[in-house]
Amino acid sequence: MSYILGIFDPDTDYANQLMDYIKRKQKAITQVRIFTNAKSLMEYLEHDKLNVLLLNEEINTDEVLHRNIKNICILSEGNFAREEENCHVIYKFQSAQKVMEELFSYFPLEDTLIRAFLSGNGSLNIISVFSVGKENERQVFSYFLASEYAKIKRTLYINLDLFSPWTKNSGSNFEKGLSEFIYYLKQSHPNLISKMNGIVTKINNLDCIQGVSFGPDIYELVPEDIYYWIKTLKESSEYEVIIFDVGCFFESTLELFRSSNELLLLIGEQRLEEEKYLNFRSQLQLAGYGDVLVQITEVAISKDVENRLGYYTPNDLYSEEYRDIVMEYVKSFQEV
């Protein structure tokens, strides 16, 4: 969901510096618009909306009132005294980080359209499974998690890995799968759910979208595609649980993480893997994805379990022995 911030300040150097910071560090804000006069602002508002307008204190709020501005916040140079206007005020001459912290304290993300959208359909639980070093275990874990959910809820497993291990077991035409669906997704096809249902196959009674026919096709996805896909799923899908098995990491992956109800991240005991995980968290923090960090639930994979899982094939996933190995890690996430 788009979150658009407007800055109306004649001091263009200040506005540009603030915009640069937001683009680097505040990924939850999808657009920043700078206005230097009321005319350009009003022209914009005729067709588009602003979640928040940061307004220089020298500009009268009466000049900018419009139905397409949800909130107004005053940028003060320390002289603002128009308390009767009942607007929140932020001191202008402080770090951009402090400005944004104050802005979010007045208008927290939980109150924005973004969070309203993410929690809008309480009947659909979207779970992403990811790892920085447990590729095989992640695919096995996510598939089994979906299989367990499928016993009691309408569940769809979607493989977003470059290489899907389940293809032979599905018995479907591999060439007419996720790669073909991505073509329709990128066109925002109006019958997207119908197109998606056309590539769903069954493996052991679980509905699956098994993966792309050519790995790089995944990288054709942009964040707007993920947003449209999730939006359509929430509005039209009959599934109650959707498990995304995520085997790639780029900007669209982060949009998926942000749009998920749960983000399960598999972690092993190897020192190098632990360092990679810490680096992953640091990257998210530095790039302004703190909201994704708080969504992470760590799933521990011991060396013993890792060694035992290494001998399993897709045909073994139905065995009770396999179930006993994995259930200790998935049972606490099956809140039904």
Steps between C-alpha positions, in 0.01 A plus 500: 500500500639840403596740777567845354662785693486857375743778596388859438795721586656789302838383633567249222843403635341390827215318322743316271723395790199363688378320189842341441504368857151355470583321175809345658370417846118498509382228261149501648446836324454412136501854355623845603366805316654850535287810440633856485169680445130450567410478132715193435365339818136559399563367150644183650208458742244513222598147404711355785506477879750566778511304822687785674600850392799657676426873482736791562376713790496813285225354279144536621322167522190659340697516174549124487186346650375231266300178527795302356734590790446259787730670757695826529811546715672838545875537445594767752816712512426565867252783462174314444221628726178419310381244754140559406560322170528172692788362290792294618829691494852371430813711549655534157870544583586160639621180338282345233484187716351699790252668268375162378492352851274786612287467188439129566427573866212722386391276212623145579515252216241285674248774424590537134341339199799265481424326827126519445554315173724236652246414768196560285410136430508315829407171331825474299829425671805565277823339618842550342782254574858617438858410590847641446671160504255213518374467142402131508363513853296811415327332207430185700378700800270729301351213300434298813357801682258548211414128505413518869282808454326331205363232733274755668489813281485590132873543432716598203876444479690734263863425413698819436833324469719502190494117501189314613557142625134398476448517122515128424251425775232736371450337162422839343633682196804676641506752215153630587557593861618796702697646209182530297314643800765770547421619146136560597595643839721766345207610287273530808264258329140555620439122529825435686354244744359298211841501332662394828252219559583373152859419604419349840592130527461247780778315680375263772169690518673839541432779250833621359650750262825320443735764361634666188609314189799735472649630826574860394128550425456566872718810472250649256277568800499855636353610837186631327438150360523347846266764639241432228531123550454518877216751466319273256555195722353684799200618300417194291683186609307219669810376683537543874878449514764577236861389555768675292824299478743787431834406346604840364585833657442831323270802534185307409582239765495777761158615377376142546648484852331828587168370366514172694332429830795284606865483393665175610879503464693173528833519686759224544790465742791564265707807593516631144125469467448692823721779367301509175179530701642791702605665175149450362352675803754783470411549135131530585573748779729720290265499202200610706315168519460496877136398457615177331743429785224494759305246293775235514441181697818294525471125436797308638635204300748288698790315336340167584172587331685657208694177441189284517299722269774491240405145401133568430342535156156641410362144509602469866301801617199287571678272745435519873873500571540819300197649671648432844827672403340819372195538725710618794581807292160568345252417776540833679415688179180308429256725679169383364 
